[in-house]
Amino acid sequence: MKTLFFIFMTLCIINLCFPKFGWYLRYGWISRGETEPSPPYMAITRMTSLLMLLVAFTLVVA
């Protein structure tokens, strides 16, 4: 369970710090770098990553 938590936390932190990397892994390879993620997409991705980190920490502490 701790390994799964560590992987989840690592992915959330990467997505929080580098949301463009996550976008590229999901959508960017299709367009081969011709498009970029929109600013609202970047903001929503960061907010949801932060929310998931808070939920994960809350569940671990509880």
PDBQT receptor file of N, H, CA, C and O in Angstrom, charges set to zero:
ATOM      1  N   MET A   1       0.822  -1.189   0.000  1.00  0.00    +0.000 N 
ATOM      2  CA  MET A   1       0.000   0.000   0.000  1.00  0.00    +0.000 C 
ATOM      3  C   MET A   1       0.871   1.260   0.000  1.00  0.00    +0.000 C 
ATOM      4  O   MET A   1       0.535   2.257  -0.638  1.00  0.00    +0.000 OA
ATOM      5  N   LYS A   2       1.989   1.202   0.720  1.00  0.00    +0.000 N 
ATOM      6  H   LYS A   2       2.263   0.392   1.239  1.00  0.00    +0.000 HD
ATOM      7  CA  LYS A   2       2.875   2.364   0.756  1.00  0.00    +0.000 C 
ATOM      8  C   LYS A   2       3.492   2.630  -0.613  1.00  0.00    +0.000 C 
ATOM      9  O   LYS A   2       3.718   3.783  -0.981  1.00  0.00    +0.000 OA
ATOM     10  N   THR A   3       3.763   1.572  -1.361  1.00  0.00    +0.000 N 
ATOM     11  H   THR A   3       3.580   0.636  -1.062  1.00  0.00    +0.000 HD
ATOM     12  CA  THR A   3       4.332   1.737  -2.701  1.00  0.00    +0.000 C 
ATOM     13  C   THR A   3       3.333   2.419  -3.619  1.00  0.00    +0.000 C 
ATOM     14  O   THR A   3       3.699   3.311  -4.385  1.00  0.00    +0.000 OA
ATOM     15  N   LEU A   4       2.079   2.008  -3.548  1.00  0.00    +0.000 N 
ATOM     16  H   LEU A   4       1.782   1.284  -2.925  1.00  0.00    +0.000 HD
ATOM     17  CA  LEU A   4       1.034   2.628  -4.357  1.00  0.00    +0.000 C 
ATOM     18  C   LEU A   4       0.871   4.099  -3.991  1.00  0.00    +0.000 C 
ATOM     19  O   LEU A   4       0.714   4.947  -4.870  1.00  0.00    +0.000 OA
ATOM     20  N   PHE A   5       0.910   4.401  -2.699  1.00  0.00    +0.000 N 
ATOM     21  H   PHE A   5       1.038   3.713  -1.985  1.00  0.00    +0.000 HD
ATOM     22  CA  PHE A   5       0.818   5.786  -2.243  1.00  0.00    +0.000 C 
ATOM     23  C   PHE A   5       1.995   6.602  -2.766  1.00  0.00    +0.000 C 
ATOM     24  O   PHE A   5       1.809   7.734  -3.213  1.00  0.00    +0.000 OA
ATOM     25  N   PHE A   6       3.192   6.046  -2.717  1.00  0.00    +0.000 N 
ATOM     26  H   PHE A   6       3.342   5.127  -2.355  1.00  0.00    +0.000 HD
ATOM     27  CA  PHE A   6       4.377   6.754  -3.199  1.00  0.00    +0.000 C 
ATOM     28  C   PHE A   6       4.273   7.042  -4.693  1.00  0.00    +0.000 C 
ATOM     29  O   PHE A   6       4.600   8.142  -5.137  1.00  0.00    +0.000 OA
ATOM     30  N   ILE A   7       3.821   6.066  -5.465  1.00  0.00    +0.000 N 
ATOM     31  H   ILE A   7       3.555   5.172  -5.105  1.00  0.00    +0.000 HD
ATOM     32  CA  ILE A   7       3.663   6.269  -6.912  1.00  0.00    +0.000 C 
ATOM     33  C   ILE A   7       2.623   7.347  -7.183  1.00  0.00    +0.000 C 
ATOM     34  O   ILE A   7       2.843   8.225  -8.017  1.00  0.00    +0.000 OA
ATOM     35  N   PHE A   8       1.496   7.289  -6.488  1.00  0.00    +0.000 N 
ATOM     36  H   PHE A   8       1.318   6.575  -5.810  1.00  0.00    +0.000 HD
ATOM     37  CA  PHE A   8       0.438   8.283  -6.657  1.00  0.00    +0.000 C 
ATOM     38  C   PHE A   8       0.932   9.680  -6.309  1.00  0.00    +0.000 C 
ATOM     39  O   PHE A   8       0.670  10.633  -7.043  1.00  0.00    +0.000 OA
ATOM     40  N   MET A   9       1.636   9.806  -5.206  1.00  0.00    +0.000 N 
ATOM     41  H   MET A   9       1.849   9.032  -4.610  1.00  0.00    +0.000 HD
ATOM     42  CA  MET A   9       2.147  11.111  -4.783  1.00  0.00    +0.000 C 
ATOM     43  C   MET A   9       3.164  11.644  -5.787  1.00  0.00    +0.000 C 
ATOM     44  O   MET A   9       3.153  12.834  -6.102  1.00  0.00    +0.000 OA
ATOM     45  N   THR A  10       4.034  10.787  -6.287  1.00  0.00    +0.000 N 
ATOM     46  H   THR A  10       4.043   9.821  -6.032  1.00  0.00    +0.000 HD
ATOM     47  CA  THR A  10       5.029  11.203  -7.274  1.00  0.00    +0.000 C 
ATOM     48  C   THR A  10       4.357  11.714  -8.538  1.00  0.00    +0.000 C 
ATOM     49  O   THR A  10       4.746  12.753  -9.070  1.00  0.00    +0.000 OA
ATOM     50  N   LEU A  11       3.356  10.998  -9.019  1.00  0.00    +0.000 N 
ATOM     51  H   LEU A  11       3.040  10.154  -8.586  1.00  0.00    +0.000 HD
ATOM     52  CA  LEU A  11       2.643  11.438 -10.220  1.00  0.00    +0.000 C 
ATOM     53  C   LEU A  11       1.907  12.757  -9.997  1.00  0.00    +0.000 C 
ATOM     54  O   LEU A  11       1.880  13.611 -10.883  1.00  0.00    +0.000 OA
ATOM     55  N   CYS A  12       1.315  12.925  -8.830  1.00  0.00    +0.000 N 
ATOM     56  H   CYS A  12       1.336  12.231  -8.110  1.00  0.00    +0.000 HD
ATOM     57  CA  CYS A  12       0.628  14.185  -8.530  1.00  0.00    +0.000 C 
ATOM     58  C   CYS A  12       1.609  15.351  -8.477  1.00  0.00    +0.000 C 
ATOM     59  O   CYS A  12       1.311  16.432  -8.984  1.00  0.00    +0.000 OA
ATOM     60  N   ILE A  13       2.754  15.147  -7.879  1.00  0.00    +0.000 N 
ATOM     61  H   ILE A  13       2.996  14.269  -7.467  1.00  0.00    +0.000 HD
ATOM     62  CA  ILE A  13       3.747  16.219  -7.787  1.00  0.00    +0.000 C 
ATOM     63  C   ILE A  13       4.299  16.563  -9.161  1.00  0.00    +0.000 C 
ATOM     64  O   ILE A  13       4.482  17.738  -9.479  1.00  0.00    +0.000 OA
ATOM     65  N   ILE A  14       4.566  15.553  -9.978  1.00  0.00    +0.000 N 
ATOM     66  H   ILE A  14       4.417  14.598  -9.720  1.00  0.00    +0.000 HD
ATOM     67  CA  ILE A  14       5.037  15.819 -11.347  1.00  0.00    +0.000 C 
ATOM     68  C   ILE A  14       3.982  16.585 -12.124  1.00  0.00    +0.000 C 
ATOM     69  O   ILE A  14       4.301  17.540 -12.832  1.00  0.00    +0.000 OA
ATOM     70  N   ASN A  15       2.722  16.173 -11.996  1.00  0.00    +0.000 N 
ATOM     71  H   ASN A  15       2.463  15.398 -11.420  1.00  0.00    +0.000 HD
ATOM     72  CA  ASN A  15       1.644  16.847 -12.713  1.00  0.00    +0.000 C 
ATOM     73  C   ASN A  15       1.415  18.257 -12.180  1.00  0.00    +0.000 C 
ATOM     74  O   ASN A  15       1.014  19.144 -12.933  1.00  0.00    +0.000 OA
ATOM     75  N   LEU A  16       1.660  18.469 -10.910  1.00  0.00    +0.000 N 
ATOM     76  H   LEU A  16       1.985  17.748 -10.298  1.00  0.00    +0.000 HD
ATOM     77  CA  LEU A  16       1.514  19.803 -10.328  1.00  0.00    +0.000 C 
ATOM     78  C   LEU A  16       2.620  20.733 -10.811  1.00  0.00    +0.000 C 
ATOM     79  O   LEU A  16       2.356  21.895 -11.124  1.00  0.00    +0.000 OA
ATOM     80  N   CYS A  17       3.835  20.245 -10.875  1.00  0.00    +0.000 N 
ATOM     81  H   CYS A  17       4.049  19.302 -10.621  1.00  0.00    +0.000 HD
ATOM     82  CA  CYS A  17       4.974  21.070 -11.285  1.00  0.00    +0.000 C 
ATOM     83  C   CYS A  17       5.113  21.190 -12.800  1.00  0.00    +0.000 C 
ATOM     84  O   CYS A  17       5.518  22.234 -13.309  1.00  0.00    +0.000 OA
ATOM     85  N   PHE A  18       4.779  20.129 -13.512  1.00  0.00    +0.000 N 
ATOM     86  H   PHE A  18       4.449  19.280 -13.099  1.00  0.00    +0.000 HD
ATOM     87  CA  PHE A  18       4.958  20.106 -14.973  1.00  0.00    +0.000 C 
ATOM     88  C   PHE A  18       3.687  19.618 -15.666  1.00  0.00    +0.000 C 
ATOM     89  O   PHE A  18       3.679  18.511 -16.203  1.00  0.00    +0.000 OA
ATOM     90  N   PRO A  19       2.612  20.412 -15.669  1.00  0.00    +0.000 N 
ATOM     91  CA  PRO A  19       1.364  19.944 -16.279  1.00  0.00    +0.000 C 
ATOM     92  C   PRO A  19       1.476  19.746 -17.788  1.00  0.00    +0.000 C 
ATOM     93  O   PRO A  19       0.728  18.958 -18.366  1.00  0.00    +0.000 OA
ATOM     94  N   LYS A  20       2.401  20.454 -18.428  1.00  0.00    +0.000 N 
ATOM     95  H   LYS A  20       3.009  21.094 -17.959  1.00  0.00    +0.000 HD
ATOM     96  CA  LYS A  20       2.574  20.294 -19.871  1.00  0.00    +0.000 C 
ATOM     97  C   LYS A  20       3.094  18.889 -20.204  1.00  0.00    +0.000 C 
ATOM     98  O   LYS A  20       2.774  18.347 -21.262  1.00  0.00    +0.000 OA
ATOM     99  N   PHE A  21       3.883  18.307 -19.315  1.00  0.00    +0.000 N 
ATOM    100  H   PHE A  21       4.142  18.747 -18.456  1.00  0.00    +0.000 HD
ATOM    101  CA  PHE A  21       4.387  16.947 -19.518  1.00  0.00    +0.000 C 
ATOM    102  C   PHE A  21       3.238  15.942 -19.535  1.00  0.00    +0.000 C 
ATOM    103  O   PHE A  21       3.196  15.052 -20.385  1.00  0.00    +0.000 OA
ATOM    104  N   GLY A  22       2.317  16.087 -18.602  1.00  0.00    +0.000 N 
ATOM    105  H   GLY A  22       2.351  16.810 -17.911  1.00  0.00    +0.000 HD
ATOM    106  CA  GLY A  22       1.147  15.210 -18.571  1.00  0.00    +0.000 C 
ATOM    107  C   GLY A  22       0.275  15.384 -19.794  1.00  0.00    +0.000 C 
ATOM    108  O   GLY A  22      -0.262  14.411 -20.322  1.00  0.00    +0.000 OA
ATOM    109  N   TRP A  23       0.129  16.622 -20.250  1.00  0.00    +0.000 N 
ATOM    110  H   TRP A  23       0.565  17.413 -19.820  1.00  0.00    +0.000 HD
ATOM    111  CA  TRP A  23      -0.651  16.886 -21.462  1.00  0.00    +0.000 C 
ATOM    112  C   TRP A  23       0.009  16.222 -22.661  1.00  0.00    +0.000 C 
ATOM    113  O   TRP A  23      -0.667  15.636 -23.507  1.00  0.00    +0.000 OA
ATOM    114  N   TYR A  24       1.320  16.315 -22.729  1.00  0.00    +0.000 N 
ATOM    115  H   TYR A  24       1.869  16.790 -22.042  1.00  0.00    +0.000 HD
ATOM    116  CA  TYR A  24       2.022  15.711 -23.858  1.00  0.00    +0.000 C 
ATOM    117  C   TYR A  24       1.857  14.190 -23.861  1.00  0.00    +0.000 C 
ATOM    118  O   TYR A  24       1.656  13.587 -24.915  1.00  0.00    +0.000 OA
ATOM    119  N   LEU A  25       1.941  13.576 -22.690  1.00  0.00    +0.000 N 
ATOM    120  H   LEU A  25       2.103  14.065 -21.834  1.00  0.00    +0.000 HD
ATOM    121  CA  LEU A  25       1.778  12.124 -22.624  1.00  0.00    +0.000 C 
ATOM    122  C   LEU A  25       0.378  11.686 -23.037  1.00  0.00    +0.000 C 
ATOM    123  O   LEU A  25       0.201  10.613 -23.613  1.00  0.00    +0.000 OA
ATOM    124  N   ARG A  26      -0.620  12.526 -22.737  1.00  0.00    +0.000 N 
ATOM    125  H   ARG A  26      -0.476  13.398 -22.268  1.00  0.00    +0.000 HD
ATOM    126  CA  ARG A  26      -1.995  12.140 -23.054  1.00  0.00    +0.000 C 
ATOM    127  C   ARG A  26      -2.434  12.570 -24.447  1.00  0.00    +0.000 C 
ATOM    128  O   ARG A  26      -3.068  11.789 -25.157  1.00  0.00    +0.000 OA
ATOM    129  N   TYR A  27      -2.107  13.814 -24.860  1.00  0.00    +0.000 N 
ATOM    130  H   TYR A  27      -1.593  14.448 -24.284  1.00  0.00    +0.000 HD
ATOM    131  CA  TYR A  27      -2.609  14.353 -26.124  1.00  0.00    +0.000 C 
ATOM    132  C   TYR A  27      -1.522  14.792 -27.095  1.00  0.00    +0.000 C 
ATOM    133  O   TYR A  27      -1.709  14.703 -28.308  1.00  0.00    +0.000 OA
ATOM    134  N   GLY A  28      -0.417  15.254 -26.593  1.00  0.00    +0.000 N 
ATOM    135  H   GLY A  28      -0.265  15.327 -25.607  1.00  0.00    +0.000 HD
ATOM    136  CA  GLY A  28       0.594  15.881 -27.435  1.00  0.00    +0.000 C 
ATOM    137  C   GLY A  28       1.223  14.977 -28.468  1.00  0.00    +0.000 C 
ATOM    138  O   GLY A  28       1.559  15.428 -29.563  1.00  0.00    +0.000 OA
ATOM    139  N   TRP A  29       1.389  13.717 -28.142  1.00  0.00    +0.000 N 
ATOM    140  H   TRP A  29       1.116  13.350 -27.253  1.00  0.00    +0.000 HD
ATOM    141  CA  TRP A  29       2.016  12.798 -29.091  1.00  0.00    +0.000 C 
ATOM    142  C   TRP A  29       1.151  12.611 -30.330  1.00  0.00    +0.000 C 
ATOM    143  O   TRP A  29       1.667  12.263 -31.392  1.00  0.00    +0.000 OA
ATOM    144  N   ILE A  30      -0.155  12.836 -30.213  1.00  0.00    +0.000 N 
ATOM    145  H   ILE A  30      -0.574  13.119 -29.350  1.00  0.00    +0.000 HD
ATOM    146  CA  ILE A  30      -1.054  12.700 -31.358  1.00  0.00    +0.000 C 
ATOM    147  C   ILE A  30      -0.781  13.805 -32.374  1.00  0.00    +0.000 C 
ATOM    148  O   ILE A  30      -0.748  13.559 -33.580  1.00  0.00    +0.000 OA
ATOM    149  N   SER A  31      -0.586  15.031 -31.871  1.00  0.00    +0.000 N 
ATOM    150  H   SER A  31      -0.613  15.231 -30.891  1.00  0.00    +0.000 HD
ATOM    151  CA  SER A  31      -0.378  16.174 -32.765  1.00  0.00    +0.000 C 
ATOM    152  C   SER A  31       1.094  16.404 -33.080  1.00  0.00    +0.000 C 
ATOM    153  O   SER A  31       1.427  17.305 -33.850  1.00  0.00    +0.000 OA
ATOM    154  N   ARG A  32       1.970  15.606 -32.500  1.00  0.00    +0.000 N 
ATOM    155  H   ARG A  32       1.699  14.874 -31.875  1.00  0.00    +0.000 HD
ATOM    156  CA  ARG A  32       3.422  15.681 -32.739  1.00  0.00    +0.000 C 
ATOM    157  C   ARG A  32       3.995  17.072 -32.453  1.00  0.00    +0.000 C 
ATOM    158  O   ARG A  32       4.841  17.564 -33.200  1.00  0.00    +0.000 OA
ATOM    159  N   GLY A  33       3.538  17.693 -31.386  1.00  0.00    +0.000 N 
ATOM    160  H   GLY A  33       2.851  17.293 -30.779  1.00  0.00    +0.000 HD
ATOM    161  CA  GLY A  33       4.099  18.965 -30.960  1.00  0.00    +0.000 C 
ATOM    162  C   GLY A  33       3.597  20.183 -31.709  1.00  0.00    +0.000 C 
ATOM    163  O   GLY A  33       4.165  21.264 -31.558  1.00  0.00    +0.000 OA
ATOM    164  N   GLU A  34       2.548  20.045 -32.515  1.00  0.00    +0.000 N 
ATOM    165  H   GLU A  34       2.087  19.167 -32.638  1.00  0.00    +0.000 HD
ATOM    166  CA  GLU A  34       2.039  21.181 -33.284  1.00  0.00    +0.000 C 
ATOM    167  C   GLU A  34       1.133  22.082 -32.462  1.00  0.00    +0.000 C 
ATOM    168  O   GLU A  34       0.931  23.241 -32.823  1.00  0.00    +0.000 OA
ATOM    169  N   THR A  35       0.586  21.580 -31.373  1.00  0.00    +0.000 N 
ATOM    170  H   THR A  35       0.750  20.638 -31.079  1.00  0.00    +0.000 HD
ATOM    171  CA  THR A  35      -0.301  22.373 -30.526  1.00  0.00    +0.000 C 
ATOM    172  C   THR A  35       0.233  22.386 -29.102  1.00  0.00    +0.000 C 
ATOM    173  O   THR A  35       1.095  21.589 -28.732  1.00  0.00    +0.000 OA
ATOM    174  N   GLU A  36      -0.299  23.308 -28.316  1.00  0.00    +0.000 N 
ATOM    175  H   GLU A  36      -0.999  23.956 -28.616  1.00  0.00    +0.000 HD
ATOM    176  CA  GLU A  36       0.089  23.431 -26.911  1.00  0.00    +0.000 C 
ATOM    177  C   GLU A  36      -1.174  23.426 -26.060  1.00  0.00    +0.000 C 
ATOM    178  O   GLU A  36      -2.249  23.761 -26.557  1.00  0.00    +0.000 OA
ATOM    179  N   PRO A  37      -1.065  23.055 -24.797  1.00  0.00    +0.000 N 
ATOM    180  CA  PRO A  37      -2.247  23.086 -23.931  1.00  0.00    +0.000 C 
ATOM    181  C   PRO A  37      -2.669  24.524 -23.648  1.00  0.00    +0.000 C 
ATOM    182  O   PRO A  37      -1.838  25.431 -23.607  1.00  0.00    +0.000 OA
ATOM    183  N   SER A  38      -3.956  24.716 -23.457  1.00  0.00    +0.000 N 
ATOM    184  H   SER A  38      -4.631  23.979 -23.491  1.00  0.00    +0.000 HD
ATOM    185  CA  SER A  38      -4.472  26.053 -23.183  1.00  0.00    +0.000 C 
ATOM    186  C   SER A  38      -4.188  26.428 -21.725  1.00  0.00    +0.000 C 
ATOM    187  O   SER A  38      -4.027  25.550 -20.877  1.00  0.00    +0.000 OA
ATOM    188  N   PRO A  39      -4.126  27.729 -21.438  1.00  0.00    +0.000 N 
ATOM    189  CA  PRO A  39      -3.916  28.156 -20.047  1.00  0.00    +0.000 C 
ATOM    190  C   PRO A  39      -4.987  27.640 -19.078  1.00  0.00    +0.000 C 
ATOM    191  O   PRO A  39      -4.643  27.257 -17.960  1.00  0.00    +0.000 OA
ATOM    192  N   PRO A  40      -6.279  27.615 -19.465  1.00  0.00    +0.000 N 
ATOM    193  CA  PRO A  40      -7.255  27.037 -18.527  1.00  0.00    +0.000 C 
ATOM    194  C   PRO A  40      -6.997  25.551 -18.242  1.00  0.00    +0.000 C 
ATOM    195  O   PRO A  40      -7.192  25.092 -17.117  1.00  0.00    +0.000 OA
ATOM    196  N   TYR A  41      -6.565  24.812 -19.245  1.00  0.00    +0.000 N 
ATOM    197  H   TYR A  41      -6.406  25.184 -20.159  1.00  0.00    +0.000 HD
ATOM    198  CA  TYR A  41      -6.241  23.398 -19.037  1.00  0.00    +0.000 C 
ATOM    199  C   TYR A  41      -5.103  23.268 -18.032  1.00  0.00    +0.000 C 
ATOM    200  O   TYR A  41      -5.149  22.421 -17.139  1.00  0.00    +0.000 OA
ATOM    201  N   MET A  42      -4.093  24.101 -18.178  1.00  0.00    +0.000 N 
ATOM    202  H   MET A  42      -4.055  24.789 -18.903  1.00  0.00    +0.000 HD
ATOM    203  CA  MET A  42      -2.949  24.056 -17.258  1.00  0.00    +0.000 C 
ATOM    204  C   MET A  42      -3.399  24.383 -15.830  1.00  0.00    +0.000 C 
ATOM    205  O   MET A  42      -2.977  23.726 -14.878  1.00  0.00    +0.000 OA
ATOM    206  N   ALA A  43      -4.260  25.406 -15.685  1.00  0.00    +0.000 N 
ATOM    207  H   ALA A  43      -4.602  25.939 -16.459  1.00  0.00    +0.000 HD
ATOM    208  CA  ALA A  43      -4.727  25.802 -14.359  1.00  0.00    +0.000 C 
ATOM    209  C   ALA A  43      -5.576  24.705 -13.720  1.00  0.00    +0.000 C 
ATOM    210  O   ALA A  43      -5.405  24.394 -12.541  1.00  0.00    +0.000 OA
ATOM    211  N   ILE A  44      -6.482  24.123 -14.486  1.00  0.00    +0.000 N 
ATOM    212  H   ILE A  44      -6.621  24.375 -15.444  1.00  0.00    +0.000 HD
ATOM    213  CA  ILE A  44      -7.340  23.067 -13.949  1.00  0.00    +0.000 C 
ATOM    214  C   ILE A  44      -6.516  21.843 -13.578  1.00  0.00    +0.000 C 
ATOM    215  O   ILE A  44      -6.784  21.200 -12.563  1.00  0.00    +0.000 OA
ATOM    216  N   THR A  45      -5.528  21.519 -14.381  1.00  0.00    +0.000 N 
ATOM    217  H   THR A  45      -5.310  22.041 -15.206  1.00  0.00    +0.000 HD
ATOM    218  CA  THR A  45      -4.662  20.378 -14.082  1.00  0.00    +0.000 C 
ATOM    219  C   THR A  45      -3.908  20.605 -12.783  1.00  0.00    +0.000 C 
ATOM    220  O   THR A  45      -3.796  19.696 -11.960  1.00  0.00    +0.000 OA
ATOM    221  N   ARG A  46      -3.397  21.800 -12.596  1.00  0.00    +0.000 N 
ATOM    222  H   ARG A  46      -3.488  22.538 -13.264  1.00  0.00    +0.000 HD
ATOM    223  CA  ARG A  46      -2.674  22.099 -11.348  1.00  0.00    +0.000 C 
ATOM    224  C   ARG A  46      -3.601  22.056 -10.142  1.00  0.00    +0.000 C 
ATOM    225  O   ARG A  46      -3.235  21.529  -9.092  1.00  0.00    +0.000 OA
ATOM    226  N   MET A  47      -4.808  22.612 -10.290  1.00  0.00    +0.000 N 
ATOM    227  H   MET A  47      -5.106  23.040 -11.143  1.00  0.00    +0.000 HD
ATOM    228  CA  MET A  47      -5.754  22.616  -9.170  1.00  0.00    +0.000 C 
ATOM    229  C   MET A  47      -6.179  21.200  -8.790  1.00  0.00    +0.000 C 
ATOM    230  O   MET A  47      -6.252  20.877  -7.605  1.00  0.00    +0.000 OA
ATOM    231  N   THR A  48      -6.459  20.360  -9.773  1.00  0.00    +0.000 N 
ATOM    232  H   THR A  48      -6.399  20.623 -10.736  1.00  0.00    +0.000 HD
ATOM    233  CA  THR A  48      -6.871  18.994  -9.446  1.00  0.00    +0.000 C 
ATOM    234  C   THR A  48      -5.717  18.186  -8.856  1.00  0.00    +0.000 C 
ATOM    235  O   THR A  48      -5.938  17.336  -7.994  1.00  0.00    +0.000 OA
ATOM    236  N   SER A  49      -4.503  18.439  -9.304  1.00  0.00    +0.000 N 
ATOM    237  H   SER A  49      -4.324  19.130 -10.005  1.00  0.00    +0.000 HD
ATOM    238  CA  SER A  49      -3.349  17.748  -8.722  1.00  0.00    +0.000 C 
ATOM    239  C   SER A  49      -3.162  18.152  -7.267  1.00  0.00    +0.000 C 
ATOM    240  O   SER A  49      -2.884  17.308  -6.415  1.00  0.00    +0.000 OA
ATOM    241  N   LEU A  50      -3.314  19.428  -6.984  1.00  0.00    +0.000 N 
ATOM    242  H   LEU A  50      -3.540  20.114  -7.676  1.00  0.00    +0.000 HD
ATOM    243  CA  LEU A  50      -3.205  19.906  -5.607  1.00  0.00    +0.000 C 
ATOM    244  C   LEU A  50      -4.313  19.313  -4.743  1.00  0.00    +0.000 C 
ATOM    245  O   LEU A  50      -4.065  18.910  -3.607  1.00  0.00    +0.000 OA
ATOM    246  N   LEU A  51      -5.521  19.258  -5.271  1.00  0.00    +0.000 N 
ATOM    247  H   LEU A  51      -5.722  19.585  -6.194  1.00  0.00    +0.000 HD
ATOM    248  CA  LEU A  51      -6.636  18.668  -4.536  1.00  0.00    +0.000 C 
ATOM    249  C   LEU A  51      -6.373  17.193  -4.235  1.00  0.00    +0.000 C 
ATOM    250  O   LEU A  51      -6.629  16.735  -3.122  1.00  0.00    +0.000 OA
ATOM    251  N   MET A  52      -5.872  16.459  -5.200  1.00  0.00    +0.000 N 
ATOM    252  H   MET A  52      -5.663  16.831  -6.104  1.00  0.00    +0.000 HD
ATOM    253  CA  MET A  52      -5.573  15.039  -4.991  1.00  0.00    +0.000 C 
ATOM    254  C   MET A  52      -4.463  14.844  -3.959  1.00  0.00    +0.000 C 
ATOM    255  O   MET A  52      -4.506  13.899  -3.171  1.00  0.00    +0.000 OA
ATOM    256  N   LEU A  53      -3.464  15.738  -3.960  1.00  0.00    +0.000 N 
ATOM    257  H   LEU A  53      -3.429  16.506  -4.600  1.00  0.00    +0.000 HD
ATOM    258  CA  LEU A  53      -2.412  15.664  -2.934  1.00  0.00    +0.000 C 
ATOM    259  C   LEU A  53      -2.996  15.890  -1.546  1.00  0.00    +0.000 C 
ATOM    260  O   LEU A  53      -2.652  15.180  -0.601  1.00  0.00    +0.000 OA
ATOM    261  N   LEU A  54      -3.874  16.873  -1.422  1.00  0.00    +0.000 N 
ATOM    262  H   LEU A  54      -4.154  17.450  -2.190  1.00  0.00    +0.000 HD
ATOM    263  CA  LEU A  54      -4.502  17.147  -0.128  1.00  0.00    +0.000 C 
ATOM    264  C   LEU A  54      -5.356  15.971   0.332  1.00  0.00    +0.000 C 
ATOM    265  O   LEU A  54      -5.325  15.611   1.509  1.00  0.00    +0.000 OA
ATOM    266  N   VAL A  55      -6.109  15.375  -0.569  1.00  0.00    +0.000 N 
ATOM    267  H   VAL A  55      -6.134  15.667  -1.525  1.00  0.00    +0.000 HD
ATOM    268  CA  VAL A  55      -6.929  14.212  -0.219  1.00  0.00    +0.000 C 
ATOM    269  C   VAL A  55      -6.042  13.052   0.215  1.00  0.00    +0.000 C 
ATOM    270  O   VAL A  55      -6.340  12.379   1.202  1.00  0.00    +0.000 OA
ATOM    271  N   ALA A  56      -4.973  12.817  -0.503  1.00  0.00    +0.000 N 
ATOM    272  H   ALA A  56      -4.730  13.363  -1.304  1.00  0.00    +0.000 HD
ATOM    273  CA  ALA A  56      -4.075  11.706  -0.170  1.00  0.00    +0.000 C 
ATOM    274  C   ALA A  56      -3.435  11.909   1.201  1.00  0.00    +0.000 C 
ATOM    275  O   ALA A  56      -3.371  10.977   2.002  1.00  0.00    +0.000 OA
ATOM    276  N   PHE A  57      -2.962  13.127   1.473  1.00  0.00    +0.000 N 
ATOM    277  H   PHE A  57      -3.015  13.885   0.823  1.00  0.00    +0.000 HD
ATOM    278  CA  PHE A  57      -2.360  13.390   2.784  1.00  0.00    +0.000 C 
ATOM    279  C   PHE A  57      -3.392  13.250   3.896  1.00  0.00    +0.000 C 
ATOM    280  O   PHE A  57      -3.079  12.741   4.973  1.00  0.00    +0.000 OA
ATOM    281  N   THR A  58      -4.607  13.691   3.647  1.00  0.00    +0.000 N 
ATOM    282  H   THR A  58      -4.861  14.104   2.772  1.00  0.00    +0.000 HD
ATOM    283  CA  THR A  58      -5.662  13.572   4.649  1.00  0.00    +0.000 C 
ATOM    284  C   THR A  58      -5.961  12.108   4.951  1.00  0.00    +0.000 C 
ATOM    285  O   THR A  58      -6.139  11.733   6.110  1.00  0.00    +0.000 OA
ATOM    286  N   LEU A  59      -6.015  11.284   3.912  1.00  0.00    +0.000 N 
ATOM    287  H   LEU A  59      -5.870  11.589   2.970  1.00  0.00    +0.000 HD
ATOM    288  CA  LEU A  59      -6.288   9.864   4.124  1.00  0.00    +0.000 C 
ATOM    289  C   LEU A  59      -5.148   9.161   4.850  1.00  0.00    +0.000 C 
ATOM    290  O   LEU A  59      -5.387   8.239   5.629  1.00  0.00    +0.000 OA
ATOM    291  N   VAL A  60      -3.925   9.581   4.606  1.00  0.00    +0.000 N 
ATOM    292  H   VAL A  60      -3.731  10.330   3.972  1.00  0.00    +0.000 HD
ATOM    293  CA  VAL A  60      -2.785   8.957   5.278  1.00  0.00    +0.000 C 
ATOM    294  C   VAL A  60      -2.755   9.350   6.747  1.00  0.00    +0.000 C 
ATOM    295  O   VAL A  60      -2.471   8.517   7.608  1.00  0.00    +0.000 OA
ATOM    296  N   VAL A  61      -3.045  10.601   7.038  1.00  0.00    +0.000 N 
ATOM    297  H   VAL A  61      -3.276  11.278   6.339  1.00  0.00    +0.000 HD
ATOM    298  CA  VAL A  61      -2.994  11.086   8.415  1.00  0.00    +0.000 C 
ATOM    299  C   VAL A  61      -4.148  10.512   9.232  1.00  0.00    +0.000 C 
ATOM    300  O   VAL A  61      -3.983  10.231  10.419  1.00  0.00    +0.000 OA
ATOM    301  N   ALA A  62      -5.300  10.337   8.618  1.00  0.00    +0.000 N 
ATOM    302  H   ALA A  62      -5.434  10.565   7.653  1.00  0.00    +0.000 HD
ATOM    303  CA  ALA A  62      -6.493   9.868   9.346  1.00  0.00    +0.000 C 
ATOM    304  C   ALA A  62      -6.394   8.435   9.782  1.00  0.00    +0.000 C 
ATOM    305  O   ALA A  62      -7.321   7.913  10.402  1.00  0.00    +0.000 OA
TER     306      ALA A  62
